[in-house]
Amino acid sequence: MELPLKINAREKKFVIIGGIAVLFIIIYFIFGLYSDNKQLAFDYSDTRVIILQKQLNKIAKSDKLQKQLDDIKRELKNQEKLFLKGNKAPVAAAELQKTLKNISSSLNIDIKLERALSALKSDHYTGIPVEIGFTASTAKLNNLLSRLRQSAFLLVVSEMKVRVTNISKPEDINVTLVVTGFIRKPSDTKTKEAKNAA
């Protein structure tokens, strides 16, 4: 088959070179598109892997956090066993006064002053302070403080006043202690239910 136009050898060379150039350009664009699509696929898969890894890390952390939360709850429950009996301040104050009397009488300390002070409210717990006054030797006071530390309840000596009765012979001292025990603060739902019932 002959072409309708006559092409000399020089023009034939240009047409062949032009055709090869067009072919290379087409191949270049096709390869470019393939490379871009391949890169996008890699980027997408890398992003997916990173997202999945982050989600796995979150799940692992949440399991770890749940375990820590369970440990804290268990520790809190153990600590709450050290609270005074009774969920109302007057009942807990009576319990604390009874405990202080028992410890004092076992050490032959005669309590002369005893009174419950106003409850100390915090976010989750209520402090129940009781003030006691007595006269005793420094050895007996030391034993009393030691027994308070070893008590079945969590007790804190929040205030201590010591006065010597006889400066020349300081055997006995006047002591005023404020000992604080703790109860769990009643939840708002219980308080609301009590108000509604009244």
C-alpha positions as CSV (number, residue, x, y, z in Angstrom):
1,M,0.0,0.0,0.0
2,E,1.4,3.3,-1.0
3,L,0.7,6.6,0.8
4,P,-1.2,9.1,-1.3
5,L,1.5,11.7,-0.6
6,K,5.0,11.3,-1.8
7,I,7.5,11.5,1.1
8,N,11.1,11.8,0.4
9,A,13.7,10.0,2.5
10,R,14.5,13.1,4.6
11,E,10.8,13.6,5.5
12,K,10.4,9.9,6.2
13,K,13.2,10.2,8.7
14,F,11.4,13.1,10.5
15,V,8.1,11.2,10.6
16,I,9.8,8.1,12.1
17,I,11.6,10.2,14.7
18,G,8.4,12.1,15.4
19,G,6.5,8.8,15.8
20,I,9.1,7.4,18.1
21,A,9.0,10.7,20.2
22,V,5.2,10.5,20.4
23,L,5.5,6.8,21.5
24,F,8.1,7.8,24.2
25,I,5.8,10.6,25.4
26,I,2.9,8.2,25.6
27,I,5.0,5.6,27.4
28,Y,6.3,8.4,29.8
29,F,2.8,9.5,30.7
30,I,1.5,6.0,31.1
31,F,4.5,5.2,33.4
32,G,3.9,8.4,35.3
33,L,0.3,7.6,35.9
34,Y,1.3,4.1,37.0
35,S,3.9,5.5,39.4
36,D,1.5,8.0,40.9
37,N,-1.2,5.4,41.4
38,K,1.3,3.0,42.8
39,Q,2.6,5.8,45.2
40,L,-1.0,6.7,46.2
41,A,-1.7,3.0,46.9
42,F,1.5,2.8,49.1
43,D,0.6,6.0,50.9
44,Y,-2.9,4.8,51.5
45,S,-1.8,1.4,52.7
46,D,0.9,3.1,55.0
47,T,-1.8,5.4,56.4
48,R,-4.1,2.5,57.0
49,V,-1.3,0.6,58.8
50,I,-0.5,3.6,60.9
51,I,-4.2,4.2,61.8
52,L,-4.6,0.5,62.6
53,Q,-1.4,0.5,64.7
54,K,-2.7,3.6,66.7
55,Q,-6.0,1.8,67.3
56,L,-4.2,-1.3,68.5
57,N,-2.1,0.9,70.8
58,K,-5.3,2.6,72.2
59,I,-6.9,-0.8,72.8
60,A,-3.7,-2.1,74.5
61,K,-3.6,1.1,76.6
62,S,-7.3,0.9,77.5
63,D,-6.7,-2.7,78.7
64,K,-3.8,-1.4,80.7
65,L,-5.8,1.5,82.1
66,Q,-8.7,-0.8,83.0
67,K,-6.3,-3.0,84.9
68,Q,-4.9,0.0,86.7
69,L,-8.4,1.2,87.5
70,D,-9.3,-2.2,88.9
71,D,-6.1,-2.1,91.0
72,I,-7.0,1.4,92.3
73,K,-10.6,0.3,93.1
74,R,-9.3,-2.7,95.0
75,E,-6.8,-0.6,96.9
76,L,-9.6,2.0,97.7
77,K,-11.8,-0.8,99.0
78,N,-9.0,-2.0,101.3
79,Q,-8.4,1.5,102.5
80,E,-12.2,2.0,103.2
81,K,-12.1,-0.9,105.6
82,L,-10.1,1.4,107.8
83,F,-13.0,3.9,108.0
84,L,-15.1,4.4,111.1
85,K,-18.4,2.4,111.3
86,G,-21.6,4.2,110.5
87,N,-22.4,6.5,107.6
88,K,-23.5,9.5,109.6
89,A,-21.2,11.9,111.5
90,P,-22.7,11.5,115.0
91,V,-22.6,7.7,114.8
92,A,-19.0,7.7,113.6
93,A,-18.1,10.2,116.3
94,A,-19.5,8.0,119.0
95,E,-17.6,5.0,117.5
96,L,-14.3,7.1,117.6
97,Q,-15.0,8.3,121.2
98,K,-15.5,4.7,122.3
99,T,-12.3,3.6,120.6
100,L,-10.3,6.4,122.2
101,K,-11.8,5.5,125.6
102,N,-10.8,1.9,125.2
103,I,-7.2,2.7,124.2
104,S,-6.9,5.3,127.0
105,S,-8.3,3.0,129.7
106,S,-5.9,0.1,128.6
107,L,-3.0,2.5,129.2
108,N,-4.5,3.8,132.6
109,I,-5.1,7.3,131.2
110,D,-8.1,9.1,132.6
111,I,-9.7,11.2,129.9
112,K,-11.0,14.5,131.5
113,L,-12.2,16.3,128.3
114,E,-14.1,14.6,125.5
115,R,-16.1,16.2,122.7
116,A,-17.0,15.7,119.1
117,L,-16.1,18.6,116.8
118,S,-17.8,19.7,113.6
119,A,-17.3,17.2,110.7
120,L,-14.7,18.2,108.0
121,K,-16.2,17.6,104.6
122,S,-14.1,17.0,101.5
123,D,-15.1,15.8,98.0
124,H,-15.3,12.1,98.8
125,Y,-14.8,11.6,102.5
126,T,-15.9,13.2,105.7
127,G,-13.4,13.7,108.6
128,I,-14.8,13.1,112.1
129,P,-12.7,14.9,114.6
130,V,-12.9,14.2,118.4
131,E,-11.1,16.3,121.0
132,I,-9.8,14.6,124.2
133,G,-7.9,16.0,127.1
134,F,-6.0,14.2,129.8
135,T,-3.0,14.3,132.1
136,A,-0.3,11.6,131.6
137,S,3.4,11.0,131.6
138,T,5.4,11.4,128.4
139,A,5.8,7.6,128.2
140,K,2.0,7.1,128.4
141,L,1.5,9.8,125.8
142,N,4.0,8.0,123.5
143,N,2.2,4.7,124.1
144,L,-1.1,6.3,123.3
145,L,0.1,7.8,120.0
146,S,1.7,4.4,119.1
147,R,-1.7,2.6,119.8
148,L,-3.5,5.2,117.7
149,R,-1.2,4.4,114.8
150,Q,-1.8,0.7,115.2
151,S,-5.6,1.1,115.5
152,A,-8.0,-0.9,113.3
153,F,-9.2,2.5,112.0
154,L,-7.4,5.1,110.0
155,L,-6.8,7.8,112.6
156,V,-4.9,11.0,112.3
157,V,-3.8,13.2,115.1
158,S,-4.7,16.6,113.5
159,E,-3.8,18.7,116.5
160,M,-1.8,18.2,119.7
161,K,-1.3,20.7,122.6
162,V,1.1,19.8,125.4
163,R,1.5,21.8,128.7
164,V,3.8,20.9,131.6
165,T,2.0,21.0,135.0
166,N,5.1,21.4,137.1
167,I,8.2,23.0,135.4
168,S,10.6,21.9,138.2
169,K,9.3,18.3,138.0
170,P,7.9,17.7,134.5
171,E,6.7,14.2,135.0
172,D,3.0,14.7,134.1
173,I,1.8,16.8,131.2
174,N,-1.6,18.1,130.3
175,V,-2.4,17.0,126.7
176,T,-5.2,18.0,124.4
177,L,-5.5,15.9,121.2
178,V,-7.7,16.2,118.2
179,V,-8.0,12.8,116.7
180,T,-9.7,12.5,113.3
181,G,-11.3,9.4,111.8
182,F,-13.0,9.1,108.4
183,I,-16.3,8.0,106.8
184,R,-17.3,7.8,103.2
185,K,-19.3,10.9,102.1
186,P,-22.9,9.8,101.3
187,S,-23.6,10.1,97.6
188,D,-25.9,12.8,96.3
189,T,-28.5,10.2,95.1
190,K,-28.9,8.9,98.7
191,T,-29.2,12.5,100.0
192,K,-31.9,13.4,97.3
193,E,-33.8,10.2,98.1
194,A,-33.8,11.0,101.8
195,K,-35.0,14.6,101.0
196,N,-37.8,13.2,98.8
197,A,-38.9,10.7,101.4
198,A,-39.1,13.5,104.0
